[in-house]
Amino acid sequence: MIAGMTDTADDGTGPTAEEAAEPTPRERRIAAGRNAPRVLARLGFLSPLRERLRLLEAAGDAYDLDETADIYGNGVVEALERRVADLLGTEAAAFFPTGTMAQQVALRCWAGRTRDPAVALHPLSHPEVHERNAFSQVSGLRPVLFANEPRLPTAEEVRDFPEPFGAVMLELPLRDAGFVLPTWDELTEVAEAARERDAVVHLDGARLWECTEHFGKSLEEIAGLADSVYVSFYKSLDAYGGAALAGPASLIEEAKTWRHRYGGAVFQQFPTALSALIGLDRELPRLPEYVRHARVVAAGLREGLEAGGLPFFRVHPEVPHTHDFQVWLPYETEVVAETAIRAGEETGTMLFANHWDPKGPGLAFTEVHVRAAALEWTADDVREAATDFARRLTGAQPSSRRPD
């Protein structure tokens, strides 16, 4: 043994070998989801590396593999950029390694044009909740927040906002509010209200791909309401990563300069670019079907949780706007998470495969994702699994506090 070091397992100050080998709840949850014959979604990023690499077996159908590999954004990366611009009906598009970088660059470029660094956005928007104040800390932007309710802002809120702003950023759908969307008329009115204030409209469209079913509009029509759009390649399309910024050619050219300055000019990105092209071919055409089936799943969950005797629950939105939605239950997160894991381990049916987060004393919520695997579930299948889950959960100790 090295001098100064002790074997903590032997002296009683640390975990035993058996305790150290015990899987964490997260590891158990992921393993249960992988092993369960029945799940609502098999998210690629949770797959073993060997399985994840199989995605590129379809690369030859998406791009000519006899072409030279990309170097600093040419070749297959340029092909992906053209594909995105065509889909969204914009003059140009630029590939970015992350959406965080893409949106900072876009809004920084717009701030130079409007001479106003203020960006109006919802308090639950991704940059505010998940990006550690990147707008202000890195890009010199100044977030101003409107619409405290868990929904997108209204046209009146944009018009009546008490301070100036150069850009309005709209997250479609607003994930942390429950993957919610406005109506088409509401979205159109918000864009018009922003322009009445001489502000540009930027869409945080990380999940824009699955919005067409709700709006009854094409991707080009939705993107046409905005001055610029960001889209993600892995959230809906199951690619390895990456994002794109789409908009006017002059904006995209400037954005590529800032991409380089931010460290986004990666030497070769062909695996990610190829996986994105595969996702556009495979997953994009199926997203409306996933959205429609999410409504079946949500209805089955409501019926099953009620039949299982839960004192309170919430499926939000009641009719999902996309193929993702939330479920809220009056239990501590540890209780409901353990129940979900055990149900998957013991029955082979993993109804809730995502993590649970606290939203107050004795109140937990999770996100439900509906993908290709869910299409094998009938409404009766969902009801049966939800009833079983609820009956398991009612054997635990629920919170005595019932939300209003």
JOHU-V186931 format. One record per backbone hydrogen bond with DSSP energy under -0.5 kcal/mol. NH is the residue of the N-H (numbers start at 0). CO is the residue of the C=O. If there is no record, write none. Layout:
nh-><NH,NH>
co-><CO,CO>
This chain:
nh-><4,7,9,10,11,12,13,19,20,21,21,27,28,29,30,31,32,33,34,35,37,38,39,42,45,46,51,52,53,53,54,55,56,57,58,60,61,61,62,64,66,71,73,76,78,79,80,81,82,83,84,85,86,87,88,89,91,93,95,101,102,103,104,105,106,107,108,109,110,111,112,113,114,115,118,119,119,120,122,124,127,128,129,130,130,132,133,136,137,138,138,140,141,142,143,145,150,157,158,159,160,165,166,167,168,169,169,170,171,171,172,172,173,174,175,176,177,178,178,179,186,187,188,189,190,191,192,193,194,195,196,196,197,198,199,201,201,202,203,203,204,204,206,207,209,210,211,214,215,216,221,222,223,224,225,226,227,228,229,230,231,231,232,233,237,238,241,242,243,244,245,246,247,251,252,253,254,255,256,257,258,259,260,261,262,263,265,272,273,274,275,276,277,278,279,280,281,282,283,285,286,286,288,289,290,291,292,293,294,295,296,297,298,299,300,301,302,303,304,305,306,307,308,309,313,315,315,319,321,324,325,326,327,328,329,330,335,336,337,338,339,340,341,342,343,344,345,346,347,348,349,349,350,352,356,358,358,362,363,364,365,366,367,368,369,370,370,373,373,374,374,375,376,381,382,383,384,385,386,387,388,389,390,391,392,393,394,394,395,397,398,401,402>
co-><1,5,6,6,7,7,7,15,16,17,18,23,24,25,26,27,28,29,30,31,347,36,349,40,42,43,47,48,49,50,51,52,53,54,55,57,57,58,58,62,63,266,70,73,74,75,76,77,78,79,80,81,82,83,84,84,246,244,242,97,98,99,100,101,102,103,104,105,106,107,108,109,110,110,141,117,166,143,145,121,124,124,125,125,126,126,130,132,133,133,134,134,116,140,118,120,148,153,154,155,157,117,117,199,119,167,201,168,169,203,170,179,179,172,123,173,174,173,174,173,182,183,184,185,186,187,188,189,190,191,192,193,194,193,165,167,199,227,169,201,202,229,171,204,206,207,208,210,211,211,217,218,219,221,222,200,200,245,202,243,204,205,241,241,233,232,96,95,230,93,228,91,226,247,248,249,250,251,252,253,254,255,256,257,259,258,263,268,269,270,271,272,273,274,275,276,277,278,278,282,282,283,285,285,286,287,288,289,290,291,292,293,294,295,296,297,298,299,300,301,302,303,305,304,327,313,325,317,323,367,315,365,313,363,311,328,331,332,333,334,335,336,337,338,339,340,341,342,343,342,37,347,348,350,364,359,362,359,328,356,326,354,324,366,322,39,368,39,370,370,371,372,373,377,378,379,380,381,382,383,384,385,386,387,388,389,390,391,392,395,329,399,400>
